[in-house]
């Protein structure tokens, strides 16, 4: 989706981001690998590319919104090989993950207006059969664009928050179809602003979670913003624990609206953007993140306000804390941030 901002609005977005965030996660001592262009796709069904997955031989790509479930299967030169579809009409699909058995999980979690009573996951088989799983948040509606699938097949949803900590949710029990199944909040993560160029909303775009991925063996998770990828080593496969730690940042500069991210089985990170930008690759991303991850912080006895204690290591708690973030400044900036989000949403194509 194309989003247009005036100079004044862009300046406001950057100012709000600076007010609302502390210093950015430091880059590793070694320079992170830079993204390189892999190929350009031309199929206009992917103009709003939002979800991406890989099995090492094929890529699975999905655009957000739409009136049916649809995943395009691409060869690594961006040619469309086939299409997997199902007539189910989703509300707003935003991300994609591929399970070990080949099932494609589509995150029907978009909610710009924050008015949905429930969200959904769609399990789409390679032959186009779909199963619907409705989910409910424990604390009211959220907009979310990131789905993580751990090695056991447990889905994690990470919300998109313009001036608050992103919430991390997973089902409190086994999924049932059609549900709903209640989600539980297992943590929060605050992403500080960076100076990486790109995205549709200036500096604030570097703190908004727009996509997620987990590598093939479940030992590395990635969250992306419009401008950067944040990699979280999970050697034991525990994503809730991994997301508490300080991540390794890999810049993904100059994407128009970066929302898609995936891992190749060899540890390459794939990145995609709306507006028909090229799909890019960061070779050796998993190896780099594994070798440059910060040492785990000492566990704090301080619990997060929701009682879980799953606050990202080194980041402020909801009530203030480390990192120098002033919640007074955030409250003062709230009106400005809300204005930015409103202007952005006004220019976005209406969701179904």
KOLBA-732425 format. One record per residue (C-alpha): residue number from 1; x, y, z. Coordinates in steps of 0.25 Angstrom, whole numbers. Example, Ala and Ser with C-alpha at 12.3 -4.5 7.8 and 13.67 -1.06 7.14 Angstrom:
REM KOLBA-732425
+-----+-------+-------+-------+
|   i |    c1 |    c2 |    c3 |
+-----+-------+-------+-------+
|   1 |    49 |   -18 |    31 |
|   2 |    55 |    -4 |    29 |
+-----+-------+-------+-------+
This chain:
REM KOLBA-732425
+-----+-------+-------+-------+
|   i |    c1 |    c2 |    c3 |
+-----+-------+-------+-------+
|   1 |     0 |     0 |     0 |
|   2 |     5 |    14 |    -4 |
|   3 |     6 |    24 |     8 |
|   4 |     8 |    38 |     5 |
|   5 |    13 |    48 |    16 |
|   6 |    16 |    62 |    15 |
|   7 |    29 |    68 |    20 |
|   8 |    23 |    73 |    33 |
|   9 |    17 |    59 |    36 |
|  10 |    30 |    52 |    33 |
|  11 |    37 |    62 |    43 |
|  12 |    26 |    59 |    53 |
|  13 |    28 |    44 |    52 |
|  14 |    43 |    45 |    54 |
|  15 |    41 |    54 |    66 |
|  16 |    31 |    45 |    72 |
|  17 |    40 |    33 |    70 |
|  18 |    52 |    41 |    77 |
|  19 |    43 |    44 |    89 |
|  20 |    38 |    31 |    91 |
|  21 |    50 |    22 |    90 |
|  22 |    63 |    20 |    96 |
|  23 |    77 |    18 |    90 |
|  24 |    76 |     7 |    78 |
|  25 |    81 |    -7 |    80 |
|  26 |    96 |    -6 |    77 |
|  27 |   101 |   -13 |    65 |
|  28 |   110 |   -25 |    67 |
|  29 |   125 |   -22 |    68 |
|  30 |   127 |   -28 |    54 |
|  31 |   119 |   -21 |    43 |
|  32 |   106 |   -29 |    40 |
|  33 |   105 |   -34 |    26 |
|  34 |    98 |   -25 |    16 |
|  35 |    85 |   -29 |     8 |
|  36 |    88 |   -32 |    -7 |
|  37 |    77 |   -32 |   -17 |
|  38 |    72 |   -46 |   -21 |
|  39 |    62 |   -43 |   -32 |
|  40 |    50 |   -35 |   -35 |
|  41 |    36 |   -40 |   -36 |
|  42 |    26 |   -35 |   -46 |
|  43 |    13 |   -41 |   -42 |
|  44 |     4 |   -30 |   -37 |
|  45 |    -3 |   -40 |   -28 |
|  46 |     9 |   -38 |   -19 |
|  47 |     9 |   -22 |   -20 |
|  48 |     6 |   -22 |    -5 |
|  49 |    16 |   -33 |    -1 |
|  50 |    14 |   -36 |    14 |
|  51 |    18 |   -50 |    17 |
|  52 |    29 |   -59 |    12 |
|  53 |    34 |   -73 |    15 |
|  54 |    44 |   -83 |     9 |
|  55 |    47 |   -98 |     8 |
|  56 |    60 |   -96 |     2 |
|  57 |    55 |   -99 |   -12 |
|  58 |    43 |   -90 |   -13 |
|  59 |    38 |   -77 |    -7 |
|  60 |    24 |   -76 |    -2 |
|  61 |    19 |   -61 |    -3 |
|  62 |     6 |   -54 |     1 |
|  63 |     0 |   -41 |     0 |
|  64 |    -8 |   -35 |    11 |
|  65 |   -23 |   -32 |    11 |
|  66 |   -30 |   -39 |     0 |
|  67 |   -44 |   -46 |    -2 |
|  68 |   -38 |   -60 |    -1 |
|  69 |   -26 |   -68 |     4 |
|  70 |   -15 |   -68 |    -6 |
|  71 |    -1 |   -72 |    -6 |
|  72 |     8 |   -71 |   -18 |
|  73 |    19 |   -81 |   -20 |
|  74 |    32 |   -75 |   -26 |
|  75 |    45 |   -80 |   -31 |
|  76 |    57 |   -73 |   -25 |
|  77 |    58 |   -64 |   -37 |
|  78 |    44 |   -59 |   -34 |
|  79 |    36 |   -66 |   -44 |
|  80 |    22 |   -71 |   -40 |
|  81 |    22 |   -86 |   -41 |
|  82 |     7 |   -88 |   -36 |
|  83 |    -3 |   -82 |   -27 |
|  84 |    -9 |   -88 |   -14 |
|  85 |   -23 |   -83 |   -12 |
|  86 |   -35 |   -85 |    -3 |
|  87 |   -49 |   -78 |    -4 |
|  88 |   -49 |   -74 |    11 |
|  89 |   -50 |   -59 |    12 |
|  90 |   -41 |   -53 |    22 |
|  91 |   -42 |   -40 |    30 |
|  92 |   -27 |   -35 |    28 |
|  93 |   -16 |   -46 |    26 |
|  94 |    -2 |   -40 |    30 |
|  95 |     8 |   -50 |    31 |
|  96 |    12 |   -65 |    27 |
|  97 |    20 |   -76 |    33 |
|  98 |    22 |   -90 |    28 |
|  99 |    22 |  -102 |    38 |
| 100 |    31 |  -114 |    37 |
| 101 |    20 |  -122 |    30 |
| 102 |    18 |  -112 |    19 |
| 103 |     6 |  -106 |    25 |
| 104 |     5 |   -91 |    22 |
| 105 |     0 |   -83 |    34 |
| 106 |    -6 |   -69 |    30 |
| 107 |    -8 |   -59 |    41 |
| 108 |   -21 |   -52 |    40 |
| 109 |   -17 |   -42 |    50 |
| 110 |   -18 |   -28 |    44 |
| 111 |   -27 |   -18 |    52 |
| 112 |   -23 |    -4 |    49 |
| 113 |   -36 |     1 |    56 |
| 114 |   -34 |    -8 |    68 |
| 115 |   -49 |   -13 |    67 |
| 116 |   -48 |   -28 |    65 |
| 117 |   -54 |   -37 |    75 |
| 118 |   -45 |   -48 |    70 |
| 119 |   -33 |   -51 |    61 |
| 120 |   -30 |   -63 |    53 |
| 121 |   -20 |   -73 |    48 |
| 122 |   -22 |   -80 |    35 |
| 123 |   -15 |   -94 |    33 |
| 124 |   -14 |   -95 |    18 |
| 125 |    -9 |  -109 |    13 |
| 126 |    -1 |  -110 |     0 |
| 127 |   -14 |  -115 |    -8 |
| 128 |   -22 |  -103 |    -3 |
| 129 |   -30 |  -108 |     9 |
| 130 |   -31 |   -98 |    20 |
| 131 |   -35 |   -99 |    34 |
| 132 |   -39 |   -87 |    42 |
| 133 |   -34 |   -85 |    57 |
| 134 |   -40 |   -72 |    64 |
| 135 |   -33 |   -66 |    75 |
| 136 |   -36 |   -56 |    86 |
| 137 |   -26 |   -46 |    93 |
| 138 |   -27 |   -45 |   108 |
| 139 |   -26 |   -30 |   108 |
| 140 |   -34 |   -25 |    97 |
| 141 |   -32 |   -23 |    82 |
| 142 |   -18 |   -21 |    76 |
| 143 |   -12 |   -19 |    62 |
| 144 |    -2 |   -29 |    59 |
| 145 |     6 |   -32 |    47 |
| 146 |    17 |   -43 |    52 |
| 147 |    15 |   -58 |    53 |
| 148 |    26 |   -67 |    59 |
| 149 |    24 |   -82 |    59 |
| 150 |    33 |   -90 |    68 |
| 151 |    39 |  -104 |    66 |
| 152 |    27 |  -110 |    73 |
| 153 |    17 |  -103 |    64 |
| 154 |    13 |   -93 |    75 |
| 155 |     9 |   -79 |    68 |
| 156 |    14 |   -66 |    75 |
| 157 |     7 |   -53 |    71 |
| 158 |    15 |   -40 |    73 |
| 159 |     7 |   -27 |    72 |
| 160 |    10 |   -14 |    65 |
| 161 |    10 |    -2 |    74 |
| 162 |    14 |    12 |    70 |
| 163 |    17 |    17 |    84 |
| 164 |    17 |     6 |    94 |
| 165 |    23 |    -8 |    96 |
| 166 |    19 |   -19 |    86 |
| 167 |    12 |   -30 |    92 |
| 168 |    16 |   -45 |    91 |
| 169 |     4 |   -55 |    91 |
| 170 |     2 |   -70 |    89 |
| 171 |   -10 |   -79 |    91 |
| 172 |   -12 |   -83 |   105 |
| 173 |   -16 |   -97 |   101 |
| 174 |   -16 |  -106 |    89 |
| 175 |   -23 |   -99 |    77 |
| 176 |   -37 |  -103 |    74 |
| 177 |   -45 |  -101 |    60 |
| 178 |   -51 |   -92 |    59 |
| 179 |   -50 |   -87 |    73 |
| 180 |   -48 |   -77 |    79 |
| 181 |   -36 |   -81 |    87 |
| 182 |   -31 |   -71 |    97 |
| 183 |   -17 |   -65 |    96 |
| 184 |    -8 |   -62 |   107 |
| 185 |     2 |   -51 |   108 |
| 186 |    16 |   -56 |   110 |
| 187 |    24 |   -44 |   109 |
| 188 |    26 |   -30 |   103 |
| 189 |    38 |   -24 |    95 |
| 190 |    41 |    -9 |    93 |
| 191 |    49 |    -7 |    80 |
| 192 |    57 |     6 |    81 |
| 193 |    58 |    15 |    69 |
| 194 |    69 |    14 |    59 |
| 195 |    75 |    23 |    48 |
| 196 |    73 |    13 |    37 |
| 197 |    67 |    20 |    25 |
| 198 |    54 |    14 |    18 |
| 199 |    40 |    12 |    21 |
| 200 |    27 |    20 |    20 |
| 201 |    27 |    28 |    33 |
| 202 |    41 |    33 |    36 |
| 203 |    48 |    30 |    49 |
| 204 |    36 |    24 |    56 |
| 205 |    36 |    12 |    45 |
| 206 |    48 |     7 |    52 |
| 207 |    40 |     3 |    64 |
| 208 |    28 |    -4 |    58 |
| 209 |    28 |   -19 |    57 |
| 210 |    24 |   -22 |    43 |
| 211 |    27 |   -37 |    41 |
| 212 |    34 |   -49 |    48 |
| 213 |    41 |   -62 |    44 |
| 214 |    47 |   -74 |    51 |
| 215 |    58 |   -82 |    44 |
| 216 |    57 |   -97 |    41 |
| 217 |    62 |  -103 |    54 |
| 218 |    55 |   -93 |    63 |
| 219 |    68 |   -88 |    68 |
| 220 |    67 |   -73 |    63 |
| 221 |    55 |   -64 |    63 |
| 222 |    54 |   -51 |    55 |
| 223 |    45 |   -39 |    56 |
| 224 |    46 |   -28 |    46 |
| 225 |    42 |   -13 |    46 |
| 226 |    41 |    -5 |    33 |
| 227 |    56 |    -3 |    34 |
| 228 |    63 |   -14 |    42 |
| 229 |    63 |   -28 |    45 |
| 230 |    65 |   -32 |    60 |
| 231 |    70 |   -46 |    62 |
| 232 |    68 |   -54 |    75 |
| 233 |    76 |   -67 |    77 |
| 234 |    68 |   -78 |    83 |
| 235 |    77 |   -90 |    85 |
| 236 |    67 |   -98 |    93 |
| 237 |    55 |   -94 |    84 |
| 238 |    48 |   -86 |    95 |
| 239 |    43 |   -73 |    87 |
| 240 |    37 |   -66 |   100 |
| 241 |    51 |   -67 |   106 |
| 242 |    59 |   -63 |    94 |
| 243 |    50 |   -50 |    92 |
| 244 |    54 |   -46 |   106 |
| 245 |    69 |   -44 |   101 |
| 246 |    76 |   -33 |    94 |
| 247 |    75 |   -36 |    79 |
| 248 |    86 |   -35 |    68 |
| 249 |    81 |   -24 |    59 |
| 250 |    83 |   -25 |    44 |
| 251 |    79 |   -12 |    36 |
| 252 |    70 |   -14 |    24 |
| 253 |    71 |     0 |    18 |
| 254 |    63 |     7 |     7 |
| 255 |    51 |    -2 |     6 |
| 256 |    38 |     5 |     3 |
| 257 |    30 |    -2 |    13 |
| 258 |    38 |   -15 |    18 |
| 259 |    28 |   -25 |    24 |
| 260 |    32 |   -39 |    19 |
| 261 |    44 |   -47 |    25 |
| 262 |    48 |   -61 |    25 |
| 263 |    60 |   -71 |    27 |
| 264 |    66 |   -80 |    17 |
| 265 |    70 |   -94 |    22 |
| 266 |    84 |   -90 |    21 |
| 267 |    83 |   -78 |    30 |
| 268 |    81 |   -67 |    19 |
| 269 |    71 |   -56 |    23 |
| 270 |    61 |   -52 |    12 |
| 271 |    54 |   -39 |    12 |
| 272 |    43 |   -33 |     4 |
| 273 |    35 |   -20 |     3 |
| 274 |    22 |   -15 |    -3 |
| 275 |    22 |    -6 |   -15 |
| 276 |    29 |   -17 |   -24 |
| 277 |    43 |   -15 |   -17 |
| 278 |    53 |   -26 |   -20 |
| 279 |    54 |   -38 |   -11 |
| 280 |    67 |   -37 |    -4 |
| 281 |    76 |   -47 |     4 |
| 282 |    85 |   -46 |    16 |
| 283 |    95 |   -58 |    14 |
| 284 |   100 |   -64 |    27 |
| 285 |    90 |   -56 |    36 |
| 286 |    88 |   -67 |    46 |
| 287 |   103 |   -70 |    47 |
| 288 |   105 |   -55 |    49 |
| 289 |    95 |   -54 |    60 |
| 290 |    99 |   -66 |    67 |
| 291 |   113 |   -62 |    68 |
| 292 |   110 |   -47 |    72 |
| 293 |    99 |   -49 |    81 |
| 294 |   100 |   -41 |    94 |
| 295 |   103 |   -49 |   107 |
| 296 |    90 |   -52 |   114 |
| 297 |    86 |   -42 |   124 |
| 298 |    84 |   -46 |   139 |
| 299 |    70 |   -49 |   141 |
| 300 |    62 |   -39 |   149 |
| 301 |    52 |   -42 |   160 |
| 302 |    44 |   -30 |   156 |
| 303 |    31 |   -35 |   149 |
| 304 |    25 |   -28 |   137 |
| 305 |    11 |   -22 |   140 |
| 306 |     4 |   -34 |   134 |
| 307 |    11 |   -43 |   144 |
| 308 |    19 |   -51 |   134 |
| 309 |    32 |   -44 |   136 |
| 310 |    35 |   -46 |   121 |
| 311 |    40 |   -32 |   118 |
| 312 |    51 |   -31 |   108 |
| 313 |    65 |   -31 |   114 |
| 314 |    71 |   -17 |   116 |
| 315 |    58 |   -11 |   111 |
| 316 |    48 |    -2 |   120 |
| 317 |    37 |    -8 |   127 |
| 318 |    23 |    -3 |   125 |
| 319 |    25 |     5 |   138 |
| 320 |    38 |    11 |   134 |
| 321 |    52 |     5 |   137 |
| 322 |    65 |     4 |   129 |
| 323 |    69 |    10 |   116 |
| 324 |    65 |    24 |   120 |
| 325 |    51 |    24 |   114 |
| 326 |    42 |    35 |   120 |
| 327 |    28 |    31 |   120 |
| 328 |    24 |    45 |   123 |
| 329 |    31 |    49 |   109 |
| 330 |    23 |    37 |   103 |
| 331 |    10 |    42 |   108 |
| 332 |    13 |    56 |   103 |
| 333 |    17 |    50 |    90 |
| 334 |     4 |    42 |    89 |
| 335 |    -5 |    51 |    82 |
| 336 |     6 |    54 |    71 |
| 337 |     8 |    39 |    70 |
| 338 |    -7 |    36 |    68 |
| 339 |    -8 |    47 |    58 |
| 340 |     3 |    40 |    50 |
| 341 |    -3 |    27 |    51 |
| 342 |   -17 |    33 |    47 |
| 343 |   -11 |    40 |    35 |
| 344 |    -4 |    27 |    30 |
| 345 |   -16 |    19 |    32 |
| 346 |   -25 |    29 |    24 |
| 347 |   -16 |    27 |    12 |
| 348 |   -16 |    12 |    13 |
| 349 |   -25 |     3 |     4 |
| 350 |   -37 |    -1 |    12 |
| 351 |   -36 |   -14 |    19 |
| 352 |   -46 |   -25 |    17 |
+-----+-------+-------+-------+
